[in-house]
Amino acid sequence: MTNVAVLDDYQSVAMDAADWERLGPGVRVRAFADHLVDERALVDRLGPFEVIVAMRERTPFPGSLLARLPRLRLLVTTGPRNASIDLEAAAARGITVCGTEALGHPTAELTWGLILALARRIPFEDRAMRAGRWQTTVGVGLRGKVLGVLGLGRLGAQVADLGRAFGMPVVAWSQHLTAERAAESGARLVSKDELLRQADVVTIHLQLSERTRGLVGAREVALMKGTAILVNTSRGPIVDERALVTALQQRAIAGAALDVFDEEPLPPDHPLRRLDNTVITPHLGYVTVENYEVFYRGAVEDIRAFLDGPASEAVSA
């Protein structure tokens, strides 16, 4: 019998998102809806499993954890990459790591949901109406405002396209972006500092790496207009969270719309939960029915291919 663990199934939808019975009668699949942080607790839970399906980067797999999972032979991550898996440690232990496809447009769509929610104060006014009040704030329009896109790759280009549909001029920056590539997305290449100074909406679409960690810190936030908003649907550590909280508390910028955080799930006592100039969502960028189907159906295909391959005897032992 091969045991498969599906982790961090927060909404308890994994088993309905794919046909796990395709794996055959010799495979037993168990989905876990809760999230464990403590490594010892993870070892106790995952020790019996030969195959683990990780939902994005919700549960990290450092070398220390992999070393304590001697039965593990296959680690599947939803999506094509996962920066929280120690690939060298996995290879050294003979653990195969693979990923699935992923849809990009759900994150671009959520980005615009966050921009509109913050600019027009939608969550605030929704709460006010439920409390019996009427028109308590004045929103800000987007037409003619400057959209600044940090990272004009697949997702950033989609966000830029939608920005132009709203009548926003677009400026963009990333380390290797060229003026020609920016122009293809209807954007104008500027330096990072110029983008931060010019943009009314700054939105981040970069991968987390040593180069981008802390890319937007206190100095960068200080360059932004007092009326500007910052949007992050990429990875929390790209922004210096403490510096951002301080700027929001001091009203140095108008607000922030965030889907990603340094620590996820966001701690209950985190100051971002108490600020009225933020819109915060629990890392929903990729959380759609369509994306979950792509993720989990891909995971089933990965597991089936692995079990049918040369390593099947070792996994089934």
C-alpha positions in Angstrom: 0.0 0.0 0.0 1.3 3.5 -1.0 0.1 6.3 1.4 -0.4 9.8 0.0 -0.8 12.8 2.2 -2.5 16.0 0.8 -1.5 18.9 2.9 -3.1 22.2 3.9 -6.4 21.5 2.2 -7.9 24.5 4.1 -11.3 24.4 2.4 -11.5 20.6 2.3 -12.0 20.5 -1.4 -8.9 18.5 -2.6 -10.7 15.2 -2.8 -13.5 16.6 -5.0 -11.1 18.6 -7.3 -9.6 15.5 -8.9 -10.3 11.8 -9.5 -7.9 10.3 -6.9 -9.4 6.8 -7.6 -7.3 6.8 -10.8 -4.4 6.0 -8.6 -5.8 2.5 -8.0 -6.7 0.3 -5.1 -3.1 0.1 -3.9 -3.0 3.8 -3.0 -4.5 5.3 0.0 -5.0 9.1 0.0 -5.6 11.3 3.1 -6.2 15.0 3.0 -5.4 17.3 6.0 -7.3 20.5 6.4 -5.3 21.9 9.3 -1.9 23.6 9.1 1.0 22.4 11.2 4.0 24.5 11.9 6.0 22.5 14.5 8.5 20.2 12.8 8.0 17.4 15.3 4.3 17.5 14.7 4.9 17.3 11.0 7.2 14.3 11.4 4.6 12.5 13.5 1.9 13.1 10.9 3.9 12.5 7.7 6.2 9.7 8.8 3.9 6.9 7.4 3.6 8.5 3.9 5.6 7.7 0.8 4.0 10.5 -1.2 3.2 14.1 -0.1 1.2 16.7 -2.1 2.1 20.2 -0.9 -0.2 23.1 -1.6 2.1 25.8 -2.9 4.5 27.0 -0.1 2.1 26.7 2.8 4.2 24.0 4.5 8.0 24.4 3.9 10.2 21.3 3.4 13.7 22.2 4.7 16.4 19.6 4.8 15.9 19.1 8.5 12.3 17.9 7.9 13.1 15.8 4.8 15.8 14.0 6.9 13.2 12.9 9.3 10.8 11.4 6.7 12.6 8.2 5.7 9.6 6.7 3.9 9.1 9.8 1.6 9.8 9.0 -2.0 7.8 11.6 -4.0 7.0 15.2 -3.1 4.6 17.0 -5.4 4.1 20.7 -5.2 1.1 22.4 -6.8 2.4 24.9 -9.3 5.6 24.6 -11.3 8.0 25.9 -8.6 8.2 26.0 -4.8 10.9 28.0 -3.1 10.2 26.4 0.3 11.5 23.0 -0.7 15.2 22.2 -0.2 15.8 20.6 -3.6 19.4 19.6 -2.8 18.4 17.8 0.4 15.6 16.0 -1.5 18.0 14.9 -4.2 20.5 13.7 -1.7 17.9 11.5 0.0 16.6 10.1 -3.3 13.3 12.0 -3.1 11.7 12.9 -6.4 10.3 16.5 -6.5 7.9 17.6 -9.2 5.2 20.2 -9.8 2.0 20.8 -11.7 0.8 23.4 -14.1 -0.9 26.6 -12.7 -3.2 29.3 -14.1 -1.8 32.8 -14.0 -4.9 34.9 -14.6 -6.6 34.3 -11.1 -3.8 36.2 -9.4 -4.0 39.1 -11.9 -7.8 39.2 -11.4 -7.4 39.3 -7.6 -4.9 42.1 -8.0 -7.5 44.3 -9.6 -10.1 43.2 -7.0 -7.7 44.5 -4.3 -6.9 47.7 -6.1 -10.6 48.5 -6.6 -11.5 47.4 -3.1 -8.9 49.8 -1.6 -9.3 52.7 -3.9 -13.1 52.7 -3.6 -13.1 51.6 0.1 -15.4 48.7 -0.7 -14.8 46.5 2.4 -15.0 49.5 4.7 -18.3 50.7 3.2 -19.7 47.2 3.2 -19.1 46.9 7.0 -20.5 50.4 7.5 -23.7 49.6 5.7 -24.2 46.5 7.7 -23.9 48.7 10.8 -26.6 50.9 9.5 -24.5 53.8 8.1 -24.5 55.3 4.6 -21.7 56.9 2.5 -19.0 57.3 5.1 -15.9 57.7 2.9 -14.9 59.2 -0.5 -13.2 56.9 -2.9 -10.5 57.6 -5.5 -10.9 57.1 -9.3 -8.3 55.3 -11.3 -8.6 56.8 -14.8 -5.6 59.0 -15.5 -3.7 57.7 -12.4 -0.3 56.1 -13.0 0.0 52.3 -12.5 3.5 51.2 -11.5 4.3 47.5 -12.1 7.3 46.0 -10.4 7.9 42.9 -12.5 6.4 42.8 -16.0 6.4 39.1 -16.6 3.4 36.9 -17.3 1.3 38.1 -14.4 2.6 41.7 -14.5 1.8 42.0 -18.2 -1.8 40.9 -17.5 -2.2 43.5 -14.7 -0.7 46.2 -17.0 -3.2 45.3 -19.8 -6.1 45.7 -17.4 -4.6 49.0 -16.1 -4.6 50.4 -19.6 -8.3 49.3 -19.9 -9.0 51.5 -16.9 -7.3 54.4 -18.7 -4.2 54.3 -16.6 -0.7 55.1 -18.0 1.6 52.3 -17.0 5.3 52.5 -15.9 7.3 49.3 -15.2 10.6 48.1 -13.8 12.4 44.9 -13.2 16.1 44.2 -13.1 16.3 42.8 -16.7 13.3 44.5 -18.3 14.0 46.3 -21.6 12.2 49.3 -23.0 11.1 47.2 -26.0 9.6 44.5 -23.7 7.9 47.1 -21.6 6.4 48.7 -24.8 5.0 45.4 -25.8 2.7 45.6 -22.7 1.9 49.2 -23.3 4.2 50.3 -20.5 7.1 52.7 -20.2 10.4 51.5 -18.7 11.6 53.6 -15.8 14.0 53.1 -12.9 12.7 51.5 -9.7 13.0 54.8 -7.8 11.2 56.7 -10.6 8.4 54.2 -10.6 7.9 54.6 -6.9 7.9 58.4 -7.2 5.5 58.5 -10.1 3.0 55.8 -9.5 -0.4 56.2 -7.8 -0.7 52.4 -7.6 2.4 50.3 -7.1 1.8 46.6 -7.7 4.3 43.8 -7.2 4.7 40.8 -9.5 8.1 39.4 -8.9 9.4 36.0 -7.7 10.8 35.8 -4.3 14.6 35.4 -4.4 17.7 36.7 -2.5 17.7 39.5 -5.0 14.1 40.5 -4.4 13.8 39.8 -0.7 13.3 43.2 1.0 13.2 45.0 -2.3 10.6 47.4 -1.1 11.9 48.7 2.3 11.6 51.9 4.3 13.6 53.9 1.8 11.4 52.7 -1.1 8.1 53.3 0.7 9.3 56.8 1.6 9.7 57.6 -2.1 6.0 56.9 -2.8 3.4 59.6 -2.9 1.3 60.2 0.2 -1.7 59.4 -1.9 -0.3 56.2 -3.4 -1.3 52.6 -2.6 0.8 49.5 -2.5 -0.4 46.2 -3.7 1.3 42.9 -3.2 0.0 39.6 -4.5 3.4 38.0 -5.1 5.3 37.1 -1.8 5.3 38.8 1.5 9.0 39.1 2.1 9.5 41.2 -1.1 8.2 44.0 1.1 9.8 44.9 4.4 6.6 44.3 6.5 7.7 46.3 9.5 8.5 49.3 7.4 5.2 49.1 5.6 3.2 48.8 8.8 5.0 51.9 10.2 4.3 53.8 7.0 0.6 52.8 7.2 0.3 53.7 10.8 1.9 57.1 10.1 -0.3 57.6 7.0 2.8 58.2 5.0 1.0 56.4 2.1 -2.7 56.1 1.5 -3.0 52.4 2.0 -1.9 48.9 1.1 -3.8 45.9 -0.3 -2.0 42.6 0.6 -2.6 39.0 -0.2 0.7 37.7 1.0 2.6 38.1 4.3 5.9 37.2 6.0 4.1 34.6 8.1 1.1 32.7 6.8 -1.5 32.2 8.1 -1.2 35.8 9.4 -1.1 35.7 13.2 -4.3 36.9 14.9 -2.6 39.7 16.7 -0.8 41.1 13.7 -1.0 44.9 13.4 -2.1 44.7 9.8 -5.4 43.3 11.0 -6.1 46.5 13.0 -5.3 49.1 10.3 -8.2 50.8 8.5 -6.1 51.8 5.5 -5.5 48.2 4.4 -7.4 45.5 2.5 -6.0 42.1 3.4 -6.9 38.7 2.0 -5.5 35.2 3.0 -3.3 34.4 0.0 -6.2 34.0 -2.4 -4.3 34.8 -5.6 -4.4 31.2 -6.8 -7.4 30.0 -4.9 -10.1 29.4 -7.5 -12.0 26.3 -8.5 -10.3 26.2 -11.9 -6.8 26.5 -10.4 -7.5 23.8 -7.8 -8.6 21.4 -10.5 -5.4 22.1 -12.4 -3.3 21.6 -9.3 -4.9 18.4 -8.0 -5.5 16.7 -11.4 -1.9 17.4 -12.1 -0.9 15.9 -8.8 -2.8 12.7 -9.6 -1.0 12.5 -13.0 2.4 13.0 -11.4 1.7 10.3 -8.8 0.4 7.9 -11.3 3.4 8.4 -13.6 5.8 8.0 -10.7 4.1 4.7 -9.6 4.2 3.4 -13.1 7.8 4.2 -13.5 11.1 2.5 -12.5 10.8 3.6 -8.9 7.4 2.0 -8.4 8.7 -1.0 -6.5 10.5 1.2 -4.0 7.5 3.3 -3.4 5.1 0.4 -3.0 7.3 -1.6 -0.6 
